[in-house]
Amino acid sequence: MAHAAPTASRRQHRQMADMTHLSRSDFTRPLLMGLVYGVWAAFIKRQMGPVDAGNVFYGILCGAIFAACVFALARVGPRLKREVHATAYGVFAGIAVGYLHSLTDSSVLSASVIGLFVALGVGGVAFYRYYTRED
């Protein structure tokens, strides 16, 4: 008497197919967000002085790091539990905004508080989104 071997559900097949295939839109969103973040960081770092090669390189570096982090979160995030997924986005947003605030020559405490509030807000909104749209 033969028994059927256990197979993965359709949802697991769909998730595995989504994780292995990269489309153009998977790169577009992180690149555009990284571009905006890099220009913003370079503008703050410039402090109303002339644009030089150092500012341009700084903006490109900040934008590339930001885009890589957004891409990694988009790829790894769906595999995580909803709480951890929301926390990861909250922490990332808090660090990113806190860093931009620290470029304005404000105190470390001020940048930390701004980053904490942004992290709590983004994490809460992300948790609500993942909790209400769970399969």
N, CA, C and O atoms as a GROMACS GRO file, in nm:
protein
  540
    1MET      N    1   0.084  -0.116   0.000
    1MET     CA    2   0.000   0.000   0.000
    1MET      C    3   0.090   0.124   0.000
    1MET      O    4   0.175   0.139   0.087
    2ALA      N    5   0.069   0.209  -0.095
    2ALA     CA    6   0.154   0.327  -0.111
    2ALA      C    7   0.085   0.449  -0.049
    2ALA      O    8  -0.037   0.463  -0.054
    3HIS      N    9   0.166   0.532   0.008
    3HIS     CA   10   0.115   0.657   0.066
    3HIS      C   11   0.173   0.774  -0.012
    3HIS      O   12   0.285   0.769  -0.063
    4ALA      N   13   0.095   0.875  -0.021
    4ALA     CA   14   0.142   0.995  -0.090
    4ALA      C   15   0.243   1.069  -0.002
    4ALA      O   16   0.224   1.083   0.119
    5ALA      N   17   0.347   1.115  -0.064
    5ALA     CA   18   0.447   1.192   0.009
    5ALA      C   19   0.393   1.331   0.037
    5ALA      O   20   0.321   1.388  -0.045
    6PRO      N   21   0.427   1.387   0.153
    6PRO     CA   22   0.378   1.523   0.181
    6PRO      C   23   0.441   1.623   0.084
    6PRO      O   24   0.560   1.617   0.053
    7THR      N   25   0.359   1.714   0.040
    7THR     CA   26   0.407   1.816  -0.054
    7THR      C   27   0.385   1.954   0.006
    7THR      O   28   0.310   1.971   0.102
    8ALA      N   29   0.452   2.050  -0.051
    8ALA     CA   30   0.438   2.187  -0.005
    8ALA      C   31   0.305   2.243  -0.054
    8ALA      O   32   0.257   2.207  -0.161
    9SER      N   33   0.248   2.330   0.024
    9SER     CA   34   0.121   2.390  -0.015
    9SER      C   35   0.143   2.488  -0.131
    9SER      O   36   0.256   2.521  -0.166
   10ARG      N   37   0.032   2.531  -0.189
   10ARG     CA   38   0.042   2.627  -0.300
   10ARG      C   39   0.104   2.758  -0.255
   10ARG      O   40   0.178   2.822  -0.329
   11ARG      N   41   0.072   2.798  -0.132
   11ARG     CA   42   0.127   2.923  -0.081
   11ARG      C   43   0.279   2.913  -0.070
   11ARG      O   44   0.350   3.008  -0.104
   12GLN      N   45   0.329   2.800  -0.024
   12GLN     CA   46   0.473   2.784  -0.013
   12GLN      C   47   0.538   2.783  -0.150
   12GLN      O   48   0.647   2.839  -0.167
   13HIS      N   49   0.475   2.721  -0.248
   13HIS     CA   50   0.529   2.723  -0.384
   13HIS      C   51   0.534   2.865  -0.438
   13HIS      O   52   0.633   2.904  -0.500
   14ARG      N   53   0.427   2.942  -0.415
   14ARG     CA   54   0.422   3.079  -0.463
   14ARG      C   55   0.529   3.165  -0.396
   14ARG      O   56   0.594   3.246  -0.462
   15GLN      N   57   0.547   3.146  -0.265
   15GLN     CA   58   0.649   3.223  -0.194
   15GLN      C   59   0.789   3.188  -0.244
   15GLN      O   60   0.872   3.276  -0.260
   16MET      N   61   0.814   3.061  -0.268
   16MET     CA   62   0.946   3.021  -0.317
   16MET      C   63   0.970   3.075  -0.457
   16MET      O   64   1.082   3.116  -0.489
   17ALA      N   65   0.867   3.076  -0.541
   17ALA     CA   66   0.882   3.131  -0.675
   17ALA      C   67   0.907   3.281  -0.668
   17ALA      O   68   0.987   3.335  -0.745
   18ASP      N   69   0.838   3.350  -0.576
   18ASP     CA   70   0.858   3.494  -0.561
   18ASP      C   71   0.997   3.526  -0.509
   18ASP      O   72   1.053   3.630  -0.544
   19MET      N   73   1.054   3.440  -0.427
   19MET     CA   74   1.185   3.468  -0.368
   19MET      C   75   1.300   3.442  -0.467
   19MET      O   76   1.408   3.498  -0.452
   20THR      N   77   1.277   3.359  -0.567
   20THR     CA   78   1.384   3.327  -0.660
   20THR      C   79   1.381   3.415  -0.785
   20THR      O   80   1.483   3.428  -0.852
   21HIS      N   81   1.268   3.474  -0.816
   21HIS     CA   82   1.255   3.555  -0.938
   21HIS      C   83   1.267   3.703  -0.904
   21HIS      O   84   1.200   3.751  -0.812
   22LEU      N   85   1.350   3.775  -0.976
   22LEU     CA   86   1.365   3.919  -0.958
   22LEU      C   87   1.312   3.991  -1.081
   22LEU      O   88   1.355   3.965  -1.194
   23SER      N   89   1.220   4.082  -1.058
   23SER     CA   90   1.167   4.160  -1.170
   23SER      C   91   1.229   4.300  -1.168
   23SER      O   92   1.304   4.334  -1.076
   24ARG      N   93   1.197   4.378  -1.267
   24ARG     CA   94   1.252   4.513  -1.278
   24ARG      C   95   1.205   4.600  -1.162
   24ARG      O   96   1.280   4.684  -1.112
   25SER      N   97   1.080   4.579  -1.118
   25SER     CA   98   1.028   4.662  -1.009
   25SER      C   99   1.095   4.631  -0.875
   25SER      O  100   1.092   4.714  -0.784
   26ASP      N  101   1.154   4.513  -0.862
   26ASP     CA  102   1.227   4.480  -0.740
   26ASP      C  103   1.350   4.567  -0.722
   26ASP      O  104   1.396   4.588  -0.610
   27PHE      N  105   1.403   4.618  -0.832
   27PHE     CA  106   1.520   4.706  -0.826
   27PHE      C  107   1.482   4.854  -0.834
   27PHE      O  108   1.556   4.939  -0.784
   28THR      N  109   1.370   4.885  -0.896
   28THR     CA  110   1.333   5.024  -0.920
   28THR      C  111   1.304   5.099  -0.791
   28THR      O  112   1.355   5.208  -0.770
   29ARG      N  113   1.221   5.040  -0.704
   29ARG     CA  114   1.183   5.110  -0.581
   29ARG      C  115   1.304   5.138  -0.492
   29ARG      O  116   1.319   5.252  -0.447
   30PRO      N  117   1.390   5.041  -0.463
   30PRO     CA  118   1.507   5.074  -0.380
   30PRO      C  119   1.599   5.176  -0.445
   30PRO      O  120   1.656   5.261  -0.375
   31LEU      N  121   1.616   5.170  -0.577
   31LEU     CA  122   1.704   5.267  -0.643
   31LEU      C  123   1.648   5.409  -0.636
   31LEU      O  124   1.722   5.504  -0.612
   32LEU      N  125   1.518   5.424  -0.657
   32LEU     CA  126   1.459   5.557  -0.649
   32LEU      C  127   1.462   5.610  -0.506
   32LEU      O  128   1.491   5.728  -0.484
   33MET      N  129   1.434   5.525  -0.409
   33MET     CA  130   1.440   5.569  -0.270
   33MET      C  131   1.583   5.602  -0.230
   33MET      O  132   1.607   5.699  -0.158
   34GLY      N  133   1.679   5.524  -0.277
   34GLY     CA  134   1.819   5.552  -0.250
   34GLY      C  135   1.864   5.681  -0.315
   34GLY      O  136   1.945   5.754  -0.257
   35LEU      N  137   1.814   5.710  -0.434
   35LEU     CA  138   1.847   5.836  -0.501
   35LEU      C  139   1.797   5.956  -0.420
   35LEU      O  140   1.871   6.052  -0.400
   36VAL      N  141   1.673   5.948  -0.376
   36VAL     CA  142   1.617   6.058  -0.296
   36VAL      C  143   1.694   6.074  -0.165
   36VAL      O  144   1.727   6.186  -0.125
   37TYR      N  145   1.723   5.963  -0.099
   37TYR     CA  146   1.795   5.969   0.029
   37TYR      C  147   1.936   6.024   0.008
   37TYR      O  148   1.983   6.104   0.089
   38GLY      N  149   2.003   5.983  -0.097
   38GLY     CA  150   2.139   6.030  -0.125
   38GLY      C  151   2.143   6.178  -0.155
   38GLY      O  152   2.232   6.249  -0.108
   39VAL      N  153   2.047   6.227  -0.234
   39VAL     CA  154   2.042   6.370  -0.265
   39VAL      C  155   2.011   6.449  -0.139
   39VAL      O  156   2.069   6.556  -0.117
   40TRP      N  157   1.921   6.398  -0.057
   40TRP     CA  158   1.886   6.466   0.068
   40TRP      C  159   2.007   6.473   0.161
   40TRP      O  160   2.034   6.578   0.219
   41ALA      N  161   2.078   6.362   0.176
   41ALA     CA  162   2.196   6.360   0.263
   41ALA      C  163   2.305   6.453   0.210
   41ALA      O  164   2.368   6.524   0.288
   42ALA      N  165   2.327   6.454   0.081
   42ALA     CA  166   2.429   6.541   0.023
   42ALA      C  167   2.391   6.688   0.038
   42ALA      O  168   2.476   6.774   0.061
   43PHE      N  169   2.261   6.718   0.025
   43PHE     CA  170   2.215   6.856   0.042
   43PHE      C  171   2.236   6.904   0.185
   43PHE      O  172   2.279   7.017   0.208
   44ILE      N  173   2.205   6.818   0.282
   44ILE     CA  174   2.225   6.856   0.422
   44ILE      C  175   2.374   6.870   0.452
   44ILE      O  176   2.414   6.963   0.522
   45LYS      N  177   2.455   6.779   0.400
   45LYS     CA  178   2.599   6.782   0.426
   45LYS      C  179   2.664   6.906   0.363
   45LYS      O  180   2.764   6.957   0.414
   46ARG      N  181   2.609   6.954   0.254
   46ARG     CA  182   2.665   7.068   0.184
   46ARG      C  183   2.658   7.195   0.267
   46ARG      O  184   2.748   7.278   0.258
   47GLN      N  185   2.555   7.213   0.348
   47GLN     CA  186   2.536   7.326   0.438
   47GLN      C  187   2.549   7.460   0.366
   47GLN      O  188   2.623   7.548   0.410
   48MET      N  189   2.478   7.472   0.257
   48MET     CA  190   2.468   7.595   0.178
   48MET      C  191   2.600   7.643   0.118
   48MET      O  192   2.611   7.759   0.080
   49GLY      N  193   2.697   7.557   0.110
   49GLY     CA  194   2.822   7.591   0.044
   49GLY      C  195   2.817   7.545  -0.101
   49GLY      O  196   2.713   7.498  -0.148
   50PRO      N  197   2.927   7.557  -0.171
   50PRO     CA  198   2.929   7.512  -0.310
   50PRO      C  199   2.930   7.359  -0.319
   50PRO      O  200   2.979   7.290  -0.230
   51VAL      N  201   2.875   7.309  -0.427
   51VAL     CA  202   2.875   7.165  -0.450
   51VAL      C  203   3.014   7.124  -0.497
   51VAL      O  204   3.069   7.183  -0.590
   52ASP      N  205   3.070   7.025  -0.433
   52ASP     CA  206   3.201   6.976  -0.474
   52ASP      C  207   3.196   6.824  -0.489
   52ASP      O  208   3.092   6.762  -0.464
   53ALA      N  209   3.306   6.765  -0.530
   53ALA     CA  210   3.311   6.620  -0.554
   53ALA      C  211   3.286   6.540  -0.427
   53ALA      O  212   3.228   6.432  -0.433
   54GLY      N  213   3.330   6.592  -0.314
   54GLY     CA  214   3.308   6.522  -0.187
   54GLY      C  215   3.160   6.509  -0.154
   54GLY      O  216   3.117   6.405  -0.106
   55ASN      N  217   3.081   6.615  -0.179
   55ASN     CA  218   2.938   6.608  -0.154
   55ASN      C  219   2.869   6.509  -0.247
   55ASN      O  220   2.782   6.433  -0.206
   56VAL      N  221   2.910   6.510  -0.372
   56VAL     CA  222   2.852   6.418  -0.469
   56VAL      C  223   2.883   6.273  -0.431
   56VAL      O  224   2.794   6.188  -0.432
   57PHE      N  225   3.009   6.246  -0.397
   57PHE     CA  226   3.046   6.110  -0.356
   57PHE      C  227   2.973   6.069  -0.229
   57PHE      O  228   2.929   5.955  -0.217
   58TYR      N  229   2.958   6.162  -0.135
   58TYR     CA  230   2.888   6.133  -0.010
   58TYR      C  231   2.742   6.097  -0.039
   58TYR      O  232   2.689   6.002   0.019
   59GLY      N  233   2.677   6.172  -0.127
   59GLY     CA  234   2.539   6.143  -0.163
   59GLY      C  235   2.524   6.008  -0.232
   59GLY      O  236   2.430   5.934  -0.205
   60ILE      N  237   2.618   5.976  -0.321
   60ILE     CA  238   2.613   5.847  -0.389
   60ILE      C  239   2.633   5.733  -0.290
   60ILE      O  240   2.564   5.631  -0.298
   61LEU      N  241   2.726   5.749  -0.198
   61LEU     CA  242   2.752   5.646  -0.098
   61LEU      C  243   2.632   5.625  -0.007
   61LEU      O  244   2.592   5.511   0.017
   62CYS      N  245   2.575   5.734   0.044
   62CYS     CA  246   2.457   5.721   0.131
   62CYS      C  247   2.340   5.659   0.057
   62CYS      O  248   2.269   5.574   0.111
   63GLY      N  249   2.318   5.702  -0.067
   63GLY     CA  250   2.208   5.646  -0.146
   63GLY      C  251   2.227   5.499  -0.177
   63GLY      O  252   2.130   5.423  -0.175
   64ALA      N  253   2.350   5.458  -0.206
   64ALA     CA  254   2.376   5.316  -0.236
   64ALA      C  255   2.355   5.229  -0.113
   64ALA      O  256   2.299   5.120  -0.123
   65ILE      N  257   2.401   5.276   0.002
   65ILE     CA  258   2.382   5.198   0.125
   65ILE      C  259   2.234   5.190   0.159
   65ILE      O  260   2.184   5.083   0.196
   66PHE      N  261   2.163   5.301   0.147
   66PHE     CA  262   2.020   5.302   0.174
   66PHE      C  263   1.945   5.208   0.080
   66PHE      O  264   1.860   5.131   0.123
   67ALA      N  265   1.977   5.214  -0.050
   67ALA     CA  266   1.910   5.128  -0.149
   67ALA      C  267   1.939   4.981  -0.122
   67ALA      O  268   1.850   4.897  -0.136
   68ALA      N  269   2.062   4.948  -0.083
   68ALA     CA  270   2.096   4.809  -0.052
   68ALA      C  271   2.017   4.759   0.068
   68ALA      O  272   1.972   4.645   0.070
   69CYS      N  273   2.001   4.843   0.168
   69CYS     CA  274   1.924   4.802   0.287
   69CYS      C  275   1.776   4.785   0.254
   69CYS      O  276   1.713   4.690   0.302
   70VAL      N  277   1.720   4.875   0.173
   70VAL     CA  278   1.580   4.862   0.133
   70VAL      C  279   1.560   4.735   0.051
   70VAL      O  280   1.461   4.663   0.071
   71PHE      N  281   1.652   4.707  -0.040
   71PHE     CA  282   1.642   4.585  -0.122
   71PHE      C  283   1.650   4.460  -0.034
   71PHE      O  284   1.574   4.366  -0.053
   72ALA      N  285   1.742   4.460   0.062
   72ALA     CA  286   1.756   4.344   0.151
   72ALA      C  287   1.632   4.326   0.237
   72ALA      O  288   1.586   4.213   0.256
   73LEU      N  289   1.575   4.434   0.288
   73LEU     CA  290   1.453   4.422   0.368
   73LEU      C  291   1.336   4.372   0.284
   73LEU      O  292   1.254   4.294   0.332
   74ALA      N  293   1.330   4.415   0.160
   74ALA     CA  294   1.222   4.370   0.072
   74ALA      C  295   1.235   4.222   0.037
   74ALA      O  296   1.135   4.153   0.018
   75ARG      N  297   1.357   4.172   0.030
   75ARG     CA  298   1.378   4.032  -0.003
   75ARG      C  299   1.363   3.940   0.118
   75ARG      O  300   1.306   3.831   0.107
   76VAL      N  301   1.413   3.983   0.233
   76VAL     CA  302   1.413   3.899   0.352
   76VAL      C  303   1.284   3.916   0.432
   76VAL      O  304   1.239   3.822   0.498
   77GLY      N  305   1.223   4.033   0.427
   77GLY     CA  306   1.108   4.065   0.508
   77GLY      C  307   0.991   3.968   0.500
   77GLY      O  308   0.938   3.930   0.604
   78PRO      N  309   0.948   3.926   0.381
   78PRO     CA  310   0.833   3.835   0.374
   78PRO      C  311   0.856   3.699   0.441
   78PRO      O  312   0.759   3.630   0.472
   79ARG      N  313   0.979   3.661   0.464
   79ARG     CA  314   1.007   3.534   0.530
   79ARG      C  315   0.997   3.544   0.682
   79ARG      O  316   0.992   3.442   0.752
   80LEU      N  317   0.994   3.666   0.734
   80LEU     CA  318   0.994   3.687   0.878
   80LEU      C  319   0.851   3.687   0.932
   80LEU      O  320   0.755   3.703   0.856
   81LYS      N  321   0.839   3.670   1.063
   81LYS     CA  322   0.709   3.686   1.127
   81LYS      C  323   0.668   3.831   1.117
   81LYS      O  324   0.752   3.920   1.098
   82ARG      N  325   0.538   3.856   1.128
   82ARG     CA  326   0.491   3.993   1.109
   82ARG      C  327   0.548   4.090   1.211
   82ARG      O  328   0.574   4.206   1.178
   83GLU      N  329   0.568   4.046   1.335
   83GLU     CA  330   0.624   4.134   1.437
   83GLU      C  331   0.768   4.172   1.406
   83GLU      O  332   0.807   4.288   1.417
   84VAL      N  333   0.846   4.074   1.367
   84VAL     CA  334   0.987   4.097   1.335
   84VAL      C  335   0.999   4.180   1.206
   84VAL      O  336   1.086   4.266   1.195
   85HIS      N  337   0.912   4.152   1.110
   85HIS     CA  338   0.911   4.224   0.984
   85HIS      C  339   0.883   4.373   1.009
   85HIS      O  340   0.953   4.460   0.957
   86ALA      N  341   0.780   4.401   1.088
   86ALA     CA  342   0.746   4.540   1.119
   86ALA      C  343   0.856   4.607   1.201
   86ALA      O  344   0.887   4.724   1.179
   87THR      N  345   0.915   4.535   1.293
   87THR     CA  346   1.024   4.591   1.373
   87THR      C  347   1.145   4.624   1.286
   87THR      O  348   1.209   4.726   1.307
   88ALA      N  349   1.175   4.539   1.190
   88ALA     CA  350   1.289   4.564   1.102
   88ALA      C  351   1.269   4.692   1.022
   88ALA      O  352   1.360   4.773   1.010
   89TYR      N  353   1.148   4.711   0.968
   89TYR     CA  354   1.122   4.834   0.894
   89TYR      C  355   1.124   4.956   0.986
   89TYR      O  356   1.173   5.062   0.948
   90GLY      N  357   1.070   4.942   1.106
   90GLY     CA  358   1.072   5.053   1.201
   90GLY      C  359   1.212   5.093   1.241
   90GLY      O  360   1.245   5.211   1.244
   91VAL      N  361   1.295   4.994   1.272
   91VAL     CA  362   1.433   5.023   1.311
   91VAL      C  363   1.510   5.086   1.195
   91VAL      O  364   1.585   5.182   1.215
   92PHE      N  365   1.491   5.034   1.076
   92PHE     CA  366   1.560   5.090   0.960
   92PHE      C  367   1.519   5.235   0.935
   92PHE      O  368   1.604   5.321   0.912
   93ALA      N  369   1.389   5.263   0.940
   93ALA     CA  370   1.342   5.400   0.918
   93ALA      C  371   1.392   5.493   1.027
   93ALA      O  372   1.431   5.606   0.999
   94GLY      N  373   1.392   5.447   1.151
   94GLY     CA  374   1.440   5.529   1.261
   94GLY      C  375   1.588   5.562   1.248
   94GLY      O  376   1.628   5.676   1.272
   95ILE      N  377   1.667   5.464   1.212
   95ILE     CA  378   1.811   5.488   1.193
   95ILE      C  379   1.835   5.583   1.078
   95ILE      O  380   1.918   5.674   1.088
   96ALA      N  381   1.763   5.564   0.967
   96ALA     CA  382   1.782   5.650   0.850
   96ALA      C  383   1.745   5.794   0.879
   96ALA      O  384   1.821   5.885   0.844
   97VAL      N  385   1.633   5.817   0.942
   97VAL     CA  386   1.590   5.954   0.971
   97VAL      C  387   1.677   6.015   1.081
   97VAL      O  388   1.712   6.133   1.074
   98GLY      N  389   1.711   5.936   1.181
   98GLY     CA  390   1.800   5.986   1.286
   98GLY      C  391   1.935   6.027   1.232
   98GLY      O  392   1.993   6.126   1.277
   99TYR      N  393   1.987   5.951   1.137
   99TYR     CA  394   2.115   5.987   1.076
   99TYR      C  395   2.105   6.118   0.997
   99TYR      O  396   2.192   6.204   1.006
  100LEU      N  397   1.997   6.131   0.920
  100LEU     CA  398   1.978   6.256   0.846
  100LEU      C  399   1.967   6.375   0.942
  100LEU      O  400   2.018   6.483   0.914
  101HIS      N  401   1.899   6.353   1.054
  101HIS     CA  402   1.886   6.462   1.152
  101HIS      C  403   2.020   6.494   1.216
  101HIS      O  404   2.048   6.610   1.250
  102SER      N  405   2.103   6.394   1.234
  102SER     CA  406   2.234   6.419   1.295
  102SER      C  407   2.326   6.498   1.202
  102SER      O  408   2.420   6.562   1.249
  103LEU      N  409   2.301   6.495   1.072
  103LEU     CA  410   2.382   6.572   0.978
  103LEU      C  411   2.358   6.722   0.989
  103LEU      O  412   2.437   6.801   0.938
  104THR      N  413   2.252   6.763   1.056
  104THR     CA  414   2.220   6.905   1.070
  104THR      C  415   2.293   6.969   1.188
  104THR      O  416   2.258   7.080   1.228
  105ASP      N  417   2.392   6.903   1.242
  105ASP     CA  418   2.471   6.952   1.356
  105ASP      C  419   2.386   6.970   1.482
  105ASP      O  420   2.414   7.059   1.563
  106SER      N  421   2.284   6.888   1.497
  106SER     CA  422   2.206   6.890   1.620
  106SER      C  423   2.270   6.794   1.719
  106SER      O  424   2.366   6.725   1.685
  107SER      N  425   2.218   6.789   1.839
  107SER     CA  426   2.277   6.702   1.941
  107SER      C  427   2.243   6.556   1.912
  107SER      O  428   2.148   6.525   1.839
  108VAL      N  429   2.322   6.470   1.970
  108VAL     CA  430   2.299   6.326   1.954
  108VAL      C  431   2.166   6.286   2.017
  108VAL      O  432   2.094   6.201   1.964
  109LEU      N  433   2.133   6.348   2.130
  109LEU     CA  434   2.007   6.318   2.197
  109LEU      C  435   1.888   6.357   2.109
  109LEU      O  436   1.791   6.281   2.101
  110SER      N  437   1.895   6.471   2.046
  110SER     CA  438   1.787   6.515   1.958
  110SER      C  439   1.770   6.419   1.840
  110SER      O  440   1.658   6.382   1.805
  111ALA      N  441   1.880   6.380   1.779
  111ALA     CA  442   1.873   6.287   1.665
  111ALA      C  443   1.820   6.151   1.710
  111ALA      O  444   1.745   6.086   1.637
  112SER      N  445   1.858   6.108   1.829
  112SER     CA  446   1.810   5.980   1.881
  112SER      C  447   1.661   5.983   1.909
  112SER      O  448   1.590   5.887   1.880
  113VAL      N  449   1.613   6.093   1.966
  113VAL     CA  450   1.470   6.104   1.997
  113VAL      C  451   1.388   6.109   1.868
  113VAL      O  452   1.285   6.044   1.859
  114ILE      N  453   1.434   6.186   1.770
  114ILE     CA  454   1.364   6.191   1.640
  114ILE      C  455   1.362   6.052   1.577
  114ILE      O  456   1.258   6.007   1.528
  115GLY      N  457   1.476   5.983   1.578
  115GLY     CA  458   1.482   5.848   1.523
  115GLY      C  459   1.393   5.751   1.596
  115GLY      O  460   1.331   5.664   1.534
  116LEU      N  461   1.385   5.764   1.728
  116LEU     CA  462   1.299   5.675   1.808
  116LEU      C  463   1.153   5.695   1.774
  116LEU      O  464   1.079   5.598   1.757
  117PHE      N  465   1.110   5.820   1.764
  117PHE     CA  466   0.970   5.846   1.732
  117PHE      C  467   0.935   5.800   1.590
  117PHE      O  468   0.826   5.747   1.567
  118VAL      N  469   1.025   5.820   1.497
  118VAL     CA  470   1.001   5.772   1.361
  118VAL      C  471   0.996   5.619   1.359
  118VAL      O  472   0.911   5.560   1.292
  119ALA      N  473   1.086   5.554   1.432
  119ALA     CA  474   1.088   5.408   1.438
  119ALA      C  475   0.959   5.354   1.498
  119ALA      O  476   0.903   5.257   1.447
  120LEU      N  477   0.910   5.417   1.605
  120LEU     CA  478   0.785   5.372   1.666
  120LEU      C  479   0.668   5.392   1.570
  120LEU      O  480   0.582   5.304   1.559
  121GLY      N  481   0.663   5.504   1.501
  121GLY     CA  482   0.554   5.529   1.407
  121GLY      C  483   0.555   5.435   1.288
  121GLY      O  484   0.452   5.376   1.254
  122VAL      N  485   0.670   5.419   1.226
  122VAL     CA  486   0.680   5.330   1.110
  122VAL      C  487   0.657   5.185   1.151
  122VAL      O  488   0.589   5.110   1.081
  123GLY      N  489   0.714   5.145   1.263
  123GLY     CA  490   0.693   5.009   1.311
  123GLY      C  491   0.547   4.981   1.341
  123GLY      O  492   0.496   4.873   1.309
  124GLY      N  493   0.478   5.077   1.403
  124GLY     CA  494   0.335   5.059   1.432
  124GLY      C  495   0.251   5.050   1.307
  124GLY      O  496   0.163   4.964   1.298
  125VAL      N  497   0.277   5.137   1.211
  125VAL     CA  498   0.202   5.133   1.085
  125VAL      C  499   0.232   5.004   1.009
  125VAL      O  500   0.141   4.943   0.952
  126ALA      N  501   0.358   4.962   1.007
  126ALA     CA  502   0.394   4.838   0.937
  126ALA      C  503   0.329   4.717   1.005
  126ALA      O  504   0.280   4.628   0.936
  127PHE      N  505   0.328   4.715   1.137
  127PHE     CA  506   0.264   4.603   1.206
  127PHE      C  507   0.115   4.599   1.176
  127PHE      O  508   0.059   4.492   1.151
  128TYR      N  509   0.050   4.714   1.176
  128TYR     CA  510  -0.092   4.720   1.144
  128TYR      C  511  -0.117   4.668   1.002
  128TYR      O  512  -0.211   4.592   0.979
  129ARG      N  513  -0.033   4.708   0.909
  129ARG     CA  514  -0.049   4.663   0.770
  129ARG      C  515  -0.029   4.513   0.758
  129ARG      O  516  -0.109   4.446   0.693
  130TYR      N  517   0.075   4.459   0.820
  130TYR     CA  518   0.101   4.316   0.809
  130TYR      C  519  -0.001   4.234   0.887
  130TYR      O  520  -0.032   4.122   0.847
  131TYR      N  521  -0.052   4.287   0.995
  131TYR     CA  522  -0.151   4.216   1.076
  131TYR      C  523  -0.286   4.209   1.006
  131TYR      O  524  -0.354   4.106   1.013
  132THR      N  525  -0.326   4.316   0.938
  132THR     CA  526  -0.456   4.317   0.873
  132THR      C  527  -0.454   4.251   0.736
  132THR      O  528  -0.561   4.216   0.685
  133ARG      N  529  -0.338   4.232   0.676
  133ARG     CA  530  -0.332   4.170   0.543
  133ARG      C  531  -0.265   4.034   0.545
  133ARG      O  532  -0.206   3.991   0.446
  134GLU      N  533  -0.275   3.967   0.658
  134GLU     CA  534  -0.214   3.835   0.670
  134GLU      C  535  -0.297   3.731   0.595
  134GLU      O  536  -0.420   3.735   0.597
  135ASP      N  537  -0.228   3.639   0.530
  135ASP     CA  538  -0.299   3.532   0.456
  135ASP      C  539  -0.346   3.424   0.549
  135ASP      O  540  -0.407   3.326   0.505
   0.00000   0.00000   0.00000
